[in-house]
């Protein structure tokens, strides 16, 4: 285990949910809520606390799509590319956001950890297409221009 890593947050989350194998998902969710991702240092630590193998904890974290092993930005922008959004031109919206933030299909998070941009298959708001979410807040009927204004607003907020 990494002696330089501060396990205080991890200990609080484990204490909150209980050091038992059945709490694994809740514990990982709690840790991710604090760090915005799952730091690699927590796997052997949580495993030891729960009496499981690090591989077991890691397999749970990699099985569920909502867990991230990479640091995410303060603002997580999810751009829907489901059928309804796609036919209503979500692709130029995504392209505009990536262009503004210097991101690509392979680079999802800005170096300053302010923004992460992800595409998702469906956000379940098809009647409002095309749709973006920012930290799970829905932004309906987007256009590249509206997306640009939104990103600029978030930059000012930060």
Backbone as a ProteinNet text record, in pm:
[ID]
protein_1_A
[PRIMARY]
XXXXXXXXXXXXXXXXXXXXXXXXXXXXXXXXXXXXXXXXXXXXXXXXXXXXXXXXXXXXXXXXXXXXXXXXXXXXXXXXXXXXXXXXXXXXXXXXXXXXXXXXXXXXXXXXXXXXXXXXXXXXXXXXXXXXXXXXXXXXXXXXXXXXXXXXXXXXXX
[TERTIARY]
83	0	86.5	37.7	110.7	102.6	216.4	219.3	191.4	210.6	187.9	40.3	-37.4	-179	-254.4	-341.4	-419.9	-548.4	-558.5	-673.1	-787.7	-782.1	-884.8	-1023.9	-1036.9	-1166.3	-1213.8	-1123.6	-1156.5	-1204.5	-1134.8	-1175	-1313.7	-1343.1	-1475.4	-1585	-1559.3	-1658.9	-1681	-1572.4	-1584.1	-1660.5	-1631.5	-1700.7	-1850.7	-1881.2	-2021.3	-2101.7	-2041.9	-2114.9	-2086.9	-1984.6	-1951	-1846.8	-1747.4	-1637.3	-1680.9	-1770.3	-1817.6	-1827	-1804	-1804.6	-1932.3	-2046.3	-2172.5	-2179.3	-2088.1	-2084.9	-1989.7	-1929.4	-1825.8	-1871.3	-1986.5	-2031.4	-2057.3	-2124.4	-2152.6	-2023.1	-1925.8	-1796.9	-1726.6	-1724	-1660	-1732.5	-1865.8	-1941.7	-1907.5	-1898.8	-1865.1	-1726.6	-1631.4	-1494.7	-1492.2	-1560.5	-1562.3	-1631.3	-1731.7	-1799.9	-1702.3	-1611.2	-1514	-1403.5	-1350.8	-1235.1	-1271.5	-1396.1	-1444.5	-1386.8	-1318	-1268.5	-1219.6	-1175.5	-1123.3	-971.2	-900	-753	-702.7	-597.3	-544.3	-501.2	-463.3	-417.5	-525.8	-651.9	-757.9	-786.7	-750.3	-788.2	-730.7	-599.4	-548.2	-594	-610.3	-651.1	-793.6	-886.7	-1026.6	-1035.5	-960	-961.8	-923.7	-817.2	-771.6	-877.9	-938.3	-1040.5	-1164.3	-1197.7	-1318.6	-1290.7	-1163.1	-1127.9	-1144.5	-1122.5	-1132	-998.9	-986.8	-864.6	-876.7	-762.7	-761.9	-822.2	-799.7	-855	-1007.5	-1062.4	-1208.1	-1263.2	-1200.8	-1244.6	-1228.4	-1116.1	-1088.7	-1190.6	-1227.5	-1323.2	-1460.4	-1500.1	-1626.6	-1617	-1505.6	-1487.3	-1484.5	-1432.2	-1423.5	-1548	-1628.1	-1750.2	-1857.1	-1872.9	-1977.7	-1927.4	-2003.8	-1964.6	-1956.3	-2030.3	-2030.8	-1903.6	-1821.8	-1696.1	-1588.7	-1503.9	-1394.6	-1261.3	-1165.1	-1030.2	-939.7	-994	-920	-979.8	-895.1	-948.5	-1046.6	-1153.9	-1253.6	-1253	-1301.5	-1306.9	-1414.3	-1405.7	-1506.2	-1642.9	-1644.4	-1767.1	-1761.4	-1851.5	-1859.4	-1975.5	-1939.6	-2038.4	-2062.7	-2187.1	-2224.1	-2308	-2260	-2329.6	-2399	-2530.6	-2607	-2588.4	-2564.4	-2555.3	-2650	-2759.6	-2863.4	-2932.9	-3019.9	-3084	-3151	-3235.3	-3307.8	-3211.9	-3111	-3014.3	-2928.4	-2887.9	-2802.3	-2871.4	-2997.7	-3067.9	-3099.5	-3098	-3119.3	-2986.4	-2882.1	-2750.5	-2671.4	-2653.8	-2570.5	-2421.4	-2384.1	-2241.7	-2173.8	-2233.5	-2168.1	-2158.4	-2249.5	-2245.2	-2123.4	-2105.7	-1990.3	-1860.4	-1857.6	-1737.8	-1704.3	-1803.3	-1781.9	-1723.5	-1780.1	-1731.7	-1587.2	-1560	-1423.2	-1325.2	-1365.3	-1279.3	-1248.6	-1351.3	-1333.5	-1239.6	-1245.1	-1169.8	-1040.1	-1011.5	-889.7	-894.9	-1014.2	-1031	-1058.4	-1057.8	-1077.8	-1146.5	-1157	-1215.9	-1131.6	-1001.7	-912.6	-876.5	-885.5	-856.9	-988.5	-1033.7	-1165.7	-1164.4	-1050.3	-1043.3	-936.7	-971.8	-875.8	-763	-645.8	-528.3	-549.6	-631.8	-656.8	-765.7	-814.3	-919	-1046.6	-1074.5	-1196.9	-1311.9	-1281.9	-1386.6	-1353.4	-1455.8	-1450.3	-1568.6	-1543.2	-1650.1	-1663.2	-1784.9	-1812.3	-1932.1	-1934	-2054.8	-2125.4	-2256.4	-2335.7	-2438.6	-2481.2	-2575.5	-2714.5	-2756.6	-2889.3	-2898	-2951.7	-2973.5	-3119.3	-3202.3	-3342.9	-3426.4	-3382.8	-3457.9	-3480.1	-3523.4	-3534	-3625	-3729.1	-3820.3	-3757.4	-3643.8	-3574.3	-3448.7	-3433	-3311.5	-3284.2	-3154.8	-3036.4	-3009.3	-2957.3	-2942.5	-2797.9	-2758.9	-2632.7	-2669.5	-2583.5	-2593.3	-2459.6	-2465.1	-2345.3	-2364.7	-2282.3	-2295.6	-2440.5	-2496.4	-2630.8	-2746	-2718.1	-2823	-2848.3	-2974.2	-3009.6	-3016.4	-2955.5	-2960.9	-3022.4	-3151.1	-3224.3	-3204.7	-3250.9	-3252.6	-3126.8	-3014.4	-2884.8	-2854.7	-2770.3	-2711.3	-2563.5	-2480.1	-2339.1	-2323.7	-2407.8	-2400.5	-2439.2	-2546.4	-2587.9	-2481.2	-2420.1	-2314.6	-2194.6	-2159.8	-2047.4	-2077.1	-2198.4	-2236.9	-2232.4	-2278.7	-2278.4	-2136	-2047.2	-1907.3	-1843.3	-1869.7	-1814.6	-1867.4	-1995.4	-2055.9	-1988.8	-1963.7	-1897.8	-1755.4	-1686.3	-1549.1	-1548.4	-1647.1	-1656	-1685.9	-1775.5	-1811.5	-1689.1	-1604.4	-1485.6	-1386.8
-119.4	0	124.6	226.2	351.3	427.8	446	513.8	663.2	721.1	864	895.7	797	819	834.6	934.7	959.3	876.3	778.9	687	733.8	857.6	910.2	901.8	946.8	943.7	799.9	711.7	570.9	509.8	538.9	487.1	535.6	663.7	718.2	648.4	624.7	559	414.9	344.6	206	202.7	296.3	303.4	329	415.9	449.9	328.5	246.2	133.8	-0.9	-6.1	-130.9	-209.4	-261.3	-335.7	-479.2	-495.9	-629.6	-639.9	-758.3	-776.2	-726.4	-737.9	-693.9	-542.2	-469.5	-323.6	-275.6	-367.2	-331.4	-221.3	-238.5	-140.5	-4.8	-4.2	121.8	191.9	116.3	173.3	234.4	162.3	216.3	341.7	341.3	460.2	578.8	553.8	660.4	716.9	630	675.3	756	705.5	777.2	913	920.9	1048.5	1153	1109.5	1201	1241.9	1145.2	1170.6	1195.2	1165.6	1171	1058.3	964.5	841.8	750.7	630.1	536.2	530.1	593.6	588.8	444.9	411.1	273.8	231.4	327.2	296.9	233.9	260	212	62.9	1.9	-138.1	-234.4	-236.2	-328.9	-290.4	-162.7	-115	-160.1	-134.5	-175.1	-327.2	-395.9	-542.3	-595.9	-542	-586.8	-559.1	-441	-402.8	-493	-538.8	-619.6	-769.6	-806.3	-947.7	-1011.4	-932.8	-981.5	-961.7	-1013.6	-990.1	-856.5	-796.1	-671.6	-697	-815.5	-851.3	-850.9	-895.2	-896.3	-753.6	-664.2	-524.3	-460.5	-487	-432.2	-483.6	-610.6	-666.9	-602.2	-567.7	-496.5	-357.4	-290.2	-154.2	-150.5	-253.9	-254.2	-312.7	-387	-444.7	-338.4	-248.5	-147.4	-22.5	18.1	130.2	263.3	276.7	403.6	429.7	327.3	348.5	390.8	482.5	530.4	509.7	458.8	440.6	556.6	647.6	765.5	889.1	985	1108.5	1176.5	1228.3	1300.4	1446.3	1528.2	1671.1	1710.3	1832.7	1888.5	1885.5	1913.1	1909.8	1790.6	1695.5	1579.8	1604.7	1625.3	1651.5	1520.8	1476.4	1355.3	1398.1	1361.3	1394.6	1268.6	1276.1	1160	1140.2	1015.7	981.5	866.4	859	760.8	799.9	716.4	737.8	874.5	909.8	1036.6	1155.7	1152.5	1262.8	1264.6	1146.9	1138.5	1196.9	1157.9	1208.2	1356.8	1408	1551.5	1625.8	1562.9	1625.9	1650.5	1543.4	1553.9	1555.5	1500.1	1490.2	1627.4	1727.9	1859.8	1925.7	1891.9	1945.1	1889.3	1758.3	1692.7	1747	1762.9	1814.7	1955.4	2039.6	2177.3	2177.2	2095.8	2090.3	2040.5	1932.9	1879.8	1983.2	2052.9	2155.8	2265.7	2312.1	2419	2378.4	2250.7	2204.2	2132.3	2119.3	2050.3	1901	1841.9	1699.4	1624	1491.4	1407.5	1278	1186	1055.3	978	1006.7	933.6	1013.3	1144.4	1228.2	1287.2	1243.4	1279.5	1388.4	1410.1	1503.3	1608.8	1733.8	1842.7	1827.8	1879.2	1866.6	1930.2	2035.6	2102.9	2033.8	1918.6	1840.3	1922	2013.9	2092.1	2025.2	1965.7	1905.5	1763.2	1678.6	1546.4	1539.8	1494.4	1481.9	1335	1283.6	1143.7	1136.9	1033.9	1007.1	889.5	893.7	785.4	740.9	616.8	559.6	618.6	651.1	710.5	769.3	889.9	953.3	943.3	883.8	863.4	989.6	1085.1	1210.5	1235.8	1132.9	1136	1247.5	1279.7	1385.4	1523.9	1535.3	1663.5	1670.1	1574.3	1559.8	1682.6	1706	1642.5	1694.5	1604.9	1631.9	1616.4	1703	1692	1688.9	1628.2	1649.2	1703.6	1788.1	1835.4	1797.3	1704.7	1652.1	1610.3	1538.4	1480	1580.9	1707.4	1806.6	1809.3	1788.6	1778	1915.8	1923.5	2043.8	2001.1	2034	1984.2	2068.4	2012.1	2076.7	2158.8	2091	2157.3	2183.2	2281.6	2312.3	2337.1	2339.4	2372.6	2509.7	2604.2	2738.8	2738.1	2665.7	2655.1	2582.6	2481.1	2405.7	2496.5	2578.6	2671.4	2769	2822.2	2915.3	2845.3	2722.2	2644.4	2621.8	2580.7	2556.5	2687.2	2797.8	2926.6	2967.7	2939.6	2968.7	2885.8	2758	2670.4	2716.1	2761.2	2811.2	2933.1	3021.3	3142.4	3103.1	3006.4	2955.8	2904.8	2835.5	2773.7	2882.8
0	0	0	-61.9	-74.2	57.9	118.9	248.6	236.3	117.1	98.2	74	36.1	8.5	140.2	147.9	269.1	262.2	348.2	348.7	438.2	485.6	575.6	513.6	388.4	319.3	304.6	264.2	245.8	376.8	485.8	616.9	657.3	631.1	665.5	585.7	457.6	372.4	418.6	448.5	496.7	628.7	716.5	844.6	822.8	726	697.6	650.1	563.2	503.5	569.8	652.9	720.4	642.6	713.7	652.8	625.2	529.7	494	341.9	287.8	142.5	74	139.3	78	59.7	119.9	107.5	-2.4	-75.6	-173.6	-269	-332.9	-432.5	-366.5	-253.8	-183.9	-143.1	-97.9	-57.9	-179	-289.1	-410.2	-457.8	-450.7	-489.6	-399.6	-270.9	-176.6	-199.7	-228.2	-255.6	-384.6	-487.5	-615.9	-602.2	-518.1	-496.3	-442	-357.1	-297.9	-395.3	-470.6	-557.1	-703.6	-742.1	-880.4	-966.2	-904.9	-968.4	-856.5	-893.6	-794.3	-805.5	-712.9	-715.8	-701.2	-772.1	-769.5	-629.4	-547.3	-411.9	-324.3	-357.2	-267.5	-281.8	-394.8	-417.5	-314.4	-292.4	-190.6	-49.3	-25.7	106.5	139.3	45.9	66.8	75.4	-9.3	-8.5	129.7	185.4	317	423.7	418.7	516.7	508.5	384.5	365.9	365.9	375.5	374.8	237.5	134.1	-4	-74	-194	-271.2	-345	-373.5	-451.5	-589.4	-643.1	-774.6	-770	-658.6	-642.7	-644.3	-570.8	-565.3	-703.3	-767.2	-900.3	-1002	-992.2	-1088.5	-1073.4	-952.3	-931.3	-994.7	-971.5	-1023	-1176.1	-1237.6	-1384.6	-1449.5	-1374.9	-1430.4	-1452.3	-1356.2	-1363.6	-1435.7	-1537.3	-1622.4	-1546.8	-1437.2	-1365.1	-1285.2	-1266.2	-1195.5	-1293.6	-1249.1	-1333.4	-1262.8	-1336.9	-1282.3	-1321.7	-1401.9	-1445.9	-1378.7	-1343.8	-1284.3	-1379.5	-1323	-1402.3	-1361.8	-1453.1	-1428.7	-1329	-1284.7	-1194.3	-1262.6	-1393.6	-1472.1	-1566.7	-1548.2	-1636.7	-1732.8	-1858.7	-1963	-2036.7	-2035.9	-2109.7	-2229	-2345.3	-2468.7	-2519.1	-2530.5	-2575.2	-2725.2	-2763.2	-2905.1	-2937.4	-2860.8	-2891.3	-3020.8	-3068.7	-3198.5	-3208.8	-3111.5	-3118.4	-3120.9	-3036.3	-3032.4	-3158.8	-3203.1	-3321.4	-3444.8	-3467.3	-3586.2	-3574.1	-3451.8	-3431.3	-3417.4	-3467.8	-3483.9	-3355	-3276.8	-3157.1	-3190	-3305.5	-3341.5	-3351.3	-3417.6	-3420.5	-3282.4	-3193.9	-3056.9	-2984.8	-2994.2	-2933.9	-2992.6	-3124.3	-3192.1	-3141.7	-3123.9	-3077.2	-2936.2	-2848.8	-2710.3	-2707	-2780.4	-2783.1	-2837.5	-2941.8	-3002.1	-2900.2	-2830.4	-2730.6	-2617.3	-2580.8	-2463.6	-2498.7	-2628.9	-2670.5	-2642	-2653.1	-2626.5	-2756	-2747.2	-2865.8	-2825.1	-2920.4	-2890.1	-2789.7	-2786.1	-2695.6	-2569.8	-2576	-2458.3	-2410.2	-2291.7	-2242.3	-2135.4	-2071.1	-1958.1	-1982.7	-1951.1	-1967.4	-1865.5	-1899.8	-1813.2	-1676.1	-1670.5	-1542.9	-1459.5	-1508.9	-1442.2	-1417.9	-1510.3	-1499	-1574	-1691	-1773.6	-1814.8	-1813.5	-1874.2	-1968.5	-2091.2	-2190.3	-2229.3	-2216	-2247.8	-2341.6	-2424.7	-2502.2	-2436.2	-2438.5	-2382.1	-2484.6	-2471.8	-2568.4	-2555.9	-2434.8	-2416.8	-2277.4	-2269.2	-2139.3	-2094.9	-2179.8	-2144.3	-2152.2	-2230.2	-2247.2	-2396.5	-2465.3	-2611.4	-2662.9	-2589.3	-2631.2	-2625.8	-2558.5	-2543.6	-2630.5	-2720.8	-2800.1	-2887.8	-2910.8	-2851.8	-2710.4	-2628	-2485.3	-2439	-2345.6	-2271.2	-2123.8	-2043.8	-1899.6	-1852.8	-1752.5	-1684.8	-1539.2	-1491.7	-1355.4	-1328.7	-1424.9	-1418.3	-1426.3	-1455.8	-1480.1	-1630	-1669.7	-1811.3	-1876.9	-1995.8	-2080	-2212.6	-2234.5	-2351.3	-2476.9	-2587	-2720.2	-2746.6	-2736.2	-2753.7	-2900.3	-2920.1	-3050.6	-3023.8	-3127.4	-3102.5	-3035.6	-3071.9	-3013.7	-2866.4	-2832.8	-2692.1	-2610.3	-2669.4	-2600.1	-2573.5	-2671	-2654.4	-2540	-2536.5	-2429.6	-2293.7	-2288.5	-2164.4	-2113.8	-2202.7	-2163.4	-2114.5	-2184.9	-2142.3	-2004.3	-1979.6	-1850	-1739.1	-1768	-1670.3	-1644.1	-1747.6	-1729.7	-1638.3	-1656.6	-1571.1	-1427.5	-1408.9	-1276.2	-1201	-1276.4	-1216.3	-1180
[MASK]
++++++++++++++++++++++++++++++++++++++++++++++++++++++++++++++++++++++++++++++++++++++++++++++++++++++++++++++++++++++++++++++++++++++++++++++++++++++++++++++

